[in-house]
């Protein structure tokens, strides 16, 4: 493999995330060829008119499989259950794999079955997969040939909670309460009346309150960091916007802390841009008004990260109740999916992980 001239395959090139992979990879300076797959038979630019003039065309899954020897990396942007059946054939031929579905996020096939229902069809391949949040698993990703890309809620929640849990400041005997609002692209590209624009405009729609599948994923990721069993109460809602995640994590504190202490802790962990984690930025704007004044500038907004690979974090403390409030915003299609997948690809092939991803929000 030459890191200067990459040939990349995308299994599942017609959905929202497949489109984002194509859009971002088309501007990646090390990517020479992109081979997205489709079963529809429709021309690429008819399916993705925003990429008119890109020169990309769809190939069939069979054609991509036949050309596996040309590939350096293959992304699976497929519904859960498909990558487990197909990824092994590429991996065996030396192609680096990044799976954006949930097929390889749980190392225990029984846990996968409990969370998702069907039995895992390739449990032997689970040991090859590395769970890939670049800011937290950088060395493991760089040494791996197969990445389980995190879920959009999961990466947003884990980046929000990790510094507090790592520091020992959190009271881990109490559940983490997480409330997250996702854009309607999080529901997928298949038309579904409750999440179509006519139904969602000026409205909100809660879903999976009996236990969202990303809850156990978040619990596993945080349990592995702390060595203690973490319970997460995850509540999810679709909002009246296309893309983005607005997540608030309420984390009980083991001892009283101030907002300044929290922002200091998070700045120490994530730094600032070129001097730290490039894609995780902490809003430490000082409070200027009296208590209970509406200072919206203290917390991040979805609009600031839309179209980008950034996660913005804001912090505060409910001192009377001993609860830290962490607000995290990401674009669910970029940092929550395609952007992190490309960041993982960059680490695996040994180049600067920010390559092709440095643009700011729109």
C-alpha positions as CSV (number, residue, x, y, z in Angstrom):
1,X,0.0,0.0,0.0
2,X,1.2,3.5,-0.9
3,X,-0.1,6.1,1.5
4,X,0.3,8.6,-1.4
5,X,-2.2,6.9,-3.8
6,X,-5.1,5.2,-2.0
7,X,-7.8,3.2,-3.6
8,X,-10.9,3.1,-1.3
9,X,-14.1,1.1,-1.5
10,X,-17.4,2.0,0.1
11,X,-19.9,-0.9,0.6
12,X,-23.2,0.9,0.8
13,X,-22.7,4.1,-1.1
14,X,-26.3,5.3,-1.5
15,X,-27.3,6.4,2.0
16,X,-26.6,9.5,4.0
17,X,-23.3,8.2,5.4
18,X,-22.2,6.7,2.1
19,X,-22.7,10.1,0.5
20,X,-20.7,11.8,3.3
21,X,-17.8,9.3,2.8
22,X,-17.8,10.1,-0.9
23,X,-17.9,13.9,-0.3
24,X,-15.1,13.9,2.2
25,X,-12.9,11.4,0.4
26,X,-13.3,13.3,-2.8
27,X,-11.3,16.1,-1.1
28,X,-8.8,13.9,0.6
29,X,-5.3,14.5,-0.8
30,X,-4.1,10.9,-0.5
31,X,-7.2,9.3,-2.1
32,X,-6.8,8.6,-5.8
33,X,-9.9,6.4,-6.4
34,X,-13.2,5.9,-4.7
35,X,-15.4,2.9,-5.5
36,X,-18.8,3.2,-3.9
37,X,-21.3,0.3,-4.3
38,X,-25.0,0.4,-5.1
39,X,-27.7,-2.2,-5.8
40,X,-30.2,0.3,-7.3
41,X,-28.8,0.7,-10.8
42,X,-29.3,4.5,-10.7
43,X,-26.4,6.7,-11.8
44,X,-24.2,8.1,-9.0
45,X,-25.0,11.8,-9.7
46,X,-28.7,11.1,-9.8
47,X,-28.5,9.6,-6.3
48,X,-26.1,12.3,-5.0
49,X,-26.6,15.5,-7.0
50,X,-24.5,17.5,-4.5
51,X,-21.5,15.5,-6.0
52,X,-22.3,16.5,-9.6
53,X,-19.0,16.7,-11.5
54,X,-17.1,14.5,-9.0
55,X,-16.6,11.8,-11.7
56,X,-17.6,9.1,-9.3
57,X,-19.7,6.1,-10.4
58,X,-21.3,3.2,-8.6
59,X,-20.0,-0.3,-8.9
60,X,-21.7,-3.5,-7.8
61,X,-20.7,-5.3,-4.6
62,X,-19.6,-8.2,-6.9
63,X,-17.3,-5.9,-8.9
64,X,-15.8,-4.4,-5.7
65,X,-15.2,-7.9,-4.3
66,X,-13.5,-8.9,-7.6
67,X,-11.3,-5.8,-7.4
68,X,-10.3,-6.3,-3.7
69,X,-6.7,-6.7,-4.7
70,X,-6.7,-3.0,-5.8
71,X,-8.1,-1.7,-2.5
72,X,-6.2,-0.2,0.4
73,X,-9.2,0.5,2.6
74,X,-12.9,-0.5,2.5
75,X,-15.6,1.2,4.4
76,X,-18.9,-0.6,5.3
77,X,-21.7,1.9,5.4
78,X,-24.4,-0.8,5.6
79,X,-27.2,-1.8,7.9
80,X,-26.2,-3.8,11.0
81,X,-25.9,-7.4,10.0
82,X,-24.3,-7.1,6.6
83,X,-20.6,-6.3,7.4
84,X,-20.3,-9.4,9.5
85,X,-21.0,-11.5,6.4
86,X,-18.8,-9.6,4.0
87,X,-16.0,-7.9,5.8
88,X,-13.9,-11.0,6.3
89,X,-13.4,-11.6,2.6
90,X,-11.7,-8.2,2.3
91,X,-9.8,-8.4,5.5
92,X,-8.3,-11.8,4.5
93,X,-6.9,-10.2,1.4
94,X,-5.1,-7.5,3.3
95,X,-7.6,-4.7,2.9
96,X,-8.0,-2.5,5.9
97,X,-11.6,-2.4,7.0
98,X,-13.6,0.4,8.7
99,X,-17.1,-0.8,9.7
100,X,-19.6,2.0,10.4
101,X,-22.3,-0.4,11.5
102,X,-22.6,-2.0,14.9
103,X,-21.4,-5.5,13.7
104,X,-18.0,-5.3,15.4
105,X,-18.5,-2.9,18.3
106,X,-19.0,-5.6,20.9
107,X,-16.2,-8.1,21.4
108,X,-18.6,-10.5,23.0
109,X,-21.0,-12.0,20.4
110,X,-23.6,-12.8,23.2
111,X,-23.7,-9.1,24.2
112,X,-24.1,-8.2,20.5
113,X,-27.0,-10.6,20.3
114,X,-28.6,-9.2,23.5
115,X,-28.4,-5.6,22.1
116,X,-29.3,-6.2,18.5
117,X,-31.2,-9.4,18.4
118,X,-29.7,-11.6,15.7
119,X,-26.9,-14.0,16.4
120,X,-23.5,-12.8,15.2
121,X,-22.5,-14.7,12.1
122,X,-18.7,-14.2,12.3
123,X,-17.7,-14.2,15.9
124,X,-14.1,-15.3,15.1
125,X,-13.5,-11.9,13.4
126,X,-14.5,-9.9,16.4
127,X,-11.0,-10.3,17.9
128,X,-9.5,-8.5,15.0
129,X,-11.6,-5.4,15.4
130,X,-10.5,-2.3,17.4
131,X,-13.2,0.0,18.7
132,X,-12.2,3.3,17.2
133,X,-12.6,6.7,19.0
134,X,-9.4,8.3,17.7
135,X,-9.0,10.7,20.7
136,X,-9.1,7.8,23.1
137,X,-7.8,4.8,21.2
138,X,-5.2,6.3,18.9
139,X,-2.4,3.8,19.4
140,X,-4.6,0.8,19.1
141,X,-6.2,2.1,15.9
142,X,-2.8,2.8,14.4
143,X,-1.8,-0.8,15.0
144,X,-5.1,-2.3,13.7
145,X,-6.3,-3.5,10.4
146,X,-10.0,-3.5,11.2
147,X,-11.9,-0.7,13.0
148,X,-15.4,-0.8,14.6
149,X,-16.4,2.8,14.1
150,X,-18.4,4.1,17.1
151,X,-22.1,5.0,16.9
152,X,-22.9,8.7,16.6
153,X,-24.5,9.0,20.0
154,X,-21.7,6.9,21.5
155,X,-18.7,8.9,20.3
156,X,-20.5,12.2,21.4
157,X,-21.3,10.8,24.8
158,X,-18.0,9.2,25.5
159,X,-16.0,12.3,24.5
160,X,-18.4,14.3,26.8
161,X,-18.0,12.0,29.8
162,X,-14.4,10.6,29.6
163,X,-12.5,13.4,31.3
164,X,-14.8,13.4,34.4
165,X,-14.7,9.6,34.7
166,X,-11.0,9.4,34.1
167,X,-10.3,12.1,36.8
168,X,-12.1,10.3,39.5
169,X,-14.3,13.4,40.0
170,X,-17.6,11.5,39.1
171,X,-19.7,9.5,41.6
172,X,-19.9,6.2,39.7
173,X,-22.4,4.7,42.1
174,X,-25.1,6.8,40.4
175,X,-26.2,6.4,36.8
176,X,-25.1,8.7,34.0
177,X,-28.2,10.5,32.6
178,X,-27.8,11.4,29.0
179,X,-30.4,13.2,26.9
180,X,-29.6,13.5,23.2
181,X,-31.4,15.1,20.2
182,X,-30.4,13.8,16.7
183,X,-31.2,15.1,13.3
184,X,-33.5,13.2,11.0
185,X,-30.6,11.9,9.0
186,X,-30.0,9.7,12.0
187,X,-33.2,7.8,11.0
188,X,-31.6,6.7,7.7
189,X,-32.3,7.4,4.0
190,X,-35.3,5.1,3.6
191,X,-38.5,7.2,3.7
192,X,-40.4,6.9,6.9
193,X,-43.5,9.1,7.5
194,X,-42.9,10.0,11.1
195,X,-39.4,11.4,10.3
196,X,-40.2,13.1,7.0
197,X,-40.0,16.9,6.8
198,X,-43.7,17.4,6.8
199,X,-44.1,15.6,10.1
200,X,-40.9,16.8,11.8
201,X,-40.9,20.5,10.9
202,X,-41.6,22.4,14.2
203,X,-41.8,19.2,16.1
204,X,-39.8,16.6,18.0
205,X,-40.1,12.9,18.2
206,X,-38.8,10.7,21.1
207,X,-37.9,7.1,20.3
208,X,-36.4,3.9,21.7
209,X,-37.0,5.0,25.3
210,X,-37.1,1.4,26.3
211,X,-33.3,1.2,25.7
212,X,-31.5,2.6,22.7
213,X,-28.9,0.3,21.2
214,X,-26.2,2.9,21.7
215,X,-26.7,2.8,25.5
216,X,-24.9,-0.6,26.0
217,X,-22.2,0.6,23.6
218,X,-21.6,3.7,25.8
219,X,-21.7,1.7,29.0
220,X,-19.1,-0.8,27.6
221,X,-16.8,2.0,26.4
222,X,-16.9,3.8,29.8
223,X,-16.7,0.6,31.8
224,X,-13.5,-0.3,30.0
225,X,-12.0,3.1,30.8
226,X,-12.9,3.0,34.5
227,X,-12.8,-0.7,35.3
228,X,-16.1,-0.2,37.1
229,X,-19.6,-1.1,35.9
230,X,-21.2,2.1,34.4
231,X,-24.9,2.5,34.1
232,X,-26.2,4.9,31.4
233,X,-29.7,6.2,31.2
234,X,-29.8,7.2,27.5
235,X,-32.8,9.1,26.2
236,X,-33.1,9.9,22.5
237,X,-35.1,12.2,20.4
238,X,-35.2,13.3,16.7
239,X,-35.3,17.1,16.3
240,X,-36.6,19.3,13.4
241,X,-33.2,19.6,11.7
242,X,-31.4,17.3,9.2
243,X,-28.0,16.7,10.8
244,X,-26.4,17.1,14.2
245,X,-26.5,15.8,17.7
246,X,-27.1,17.9,20.8
247,X,-26.3,15.8,23.8
248,X,-26.4,16.7,27.5
249,X,-24.7,14.3,30.0
250,X,-25.7,14.8,33.7
251,X,-22.9,13.3,35.8
252,X,-23.1,13.2,39.6
253,X,-20.0,14.6,41.3
254,X,-18.1,12.8,44.1
255,X,-17.3,16.2,45.7
256,X,-18.2,19.9,45.1
257,X,-16.7,21.4,41.9
258,X,-17.0,24.7,40.2
259,X,-17.5,25.4,36.5
260,X,-14.0,26.8,36.3
261,X,-12.6,23.6,37.7
262,X,-14.5,21.6,35.1
263,X,-13.5,23.7,32.2
264,X,-9.9,23.5,33.4
265,X,-10.1,19.7,33.6
266,X,-11.5,19.4,30.1
267,X,-8.9,21.9,28.7
268,X,-6.2,19.9,30.4
269,X,-7.5,16.7,28.8
270,X,-8.3,17.9,25.3
271,X,-6.1,21.0,24.9
272,X,-7.0,23.4,22.1
273,X,-6.8,22.7,18.4
274,X,-3.2,22.4,17.2
275,X,-2.1,22.2,20.9
276,X,-4.2,19.3,21.8
277,X,-7.0,17.2,20.3
278,X,-7.6,19.0,17.0
279,X,-11.3,18.0,16.7
280,X,-12.5,18.3,20.4
281,X,-12.9,21.9,21.5
282,X,-13.9,23.1,24.9
283,X,-16.1,26.2,25.3
284,X,-14.6,28.0,28.3
285,X,-16.2,31.4,27.7
286,X,-16.4,33.1,31.2
287,X,-19.7,33.8,32.8
288,X,-20.4,37.6,32.6
289,X,-23.9,37.9,34.0
290,X,-25.6,37.2,37.3
291,X,-27.0,33.9,38.3
292,X,-29.9,32.6,36.2
293,X,-29.2,35.1,33.4
294,X,-29.6,33.4,30.0
295,X,-26.0,33.3,28.8
296,X,-26.3,31.2,25.7
297,X,-22.7,31.8,24.8
298,X,-21.6,29.4,27.6
299,X,-22.7,26.3,25.7
300,X,-22.1,25.0,22.2
301,X,-24.7,24.8,19.4
302,X,-25.2,22.3,16.6
303,X,-25.0,25.1,14.0
304,X,-21.3,25.6,14.9
305,X,-20.3,22.1,14.0
306,X,-22.6,21.2,11.1
307,X,-20.7,19.8,8.2
308,X,-17.4,19.4,10.2
309,X,-15.6,16.7,12.1
310,X,-15.5,18.8,15.3
311,X,-17.0,18.0,18.7
312,X,-17.7,21.1,20.8
313,X,-18.1,20.8,24.6
314,X,-19.6,23.1,27.2
315,X,-19.7,22.6,30.9
316,X,-21.6,23.8,34.0
317,X,-22.4,22.7,37.5
318,X,-25.7,22.4,39.4
319,X,-24.0,23.0,42.7
320,X,-27.2,22.5,44.8
321,X,-27.6,19.0,43.5
322,X,-23.9,18.1,42.9
323,X,-24.3,17.4,39.2
324,X,-22.0,18.3,36.4
325,X,-23.7,19.2,33.1
326,X,-21.7,18.5,30.0
327,X,-23.1,19.6,26.6
328,X,-21.6,18.0,23.5
329,X,-22.5,18.8,19.9
330,X,-21.4,17.0,16.8
331,X,-22.5,16.5,13.2
332,X,-23.9,12.9,13.3
333,X,-22.9,12.3,9.7
334,X,-19.3,13.6,10.1
335,X,-17.8,13.3,13.6
336,X,-20.6,10.7,14.3
337,X,-19.9,8.6,11.3
338,X,-17.9,9.4,8.1
339,X,-15.5,11.9,9.5
340,X,-14.4,9.7,12.4
341,X,-14.2,6.7,9.9
342,X,-11.7,8.7,7.7
343,X,-9.8,9.9,10.8
344,X,-9.5,6.2,11.7
345,X,-8.3,5.4,8.1
346,X,-5.7,8.1,8.4
347,X,-4.3,6.6,11.6
348,X,-4.3,3.1,10.2
349,X,-2.3,4.1,7.1
350,X,0.1,6.2,9.1
351,X,-0.6,9.8,8.1
352,X,-1.8,12.9,10.0
353,X,-5.2,12.0,11.3
354,X,-6.6,15.4,10.4
355,X,-5.9,15.0,6.7
356,X,-8.9,15.8,4.6
357,X,-11.0,16.8,7.6
358,X,-9.7,20.2,8.7
359,X,-12.6,22.3,7.4
360,X,-14.8,24.1,9.9
361,X,-18.6,24.0,10.3
362,X,-20.9,25.6,7.7
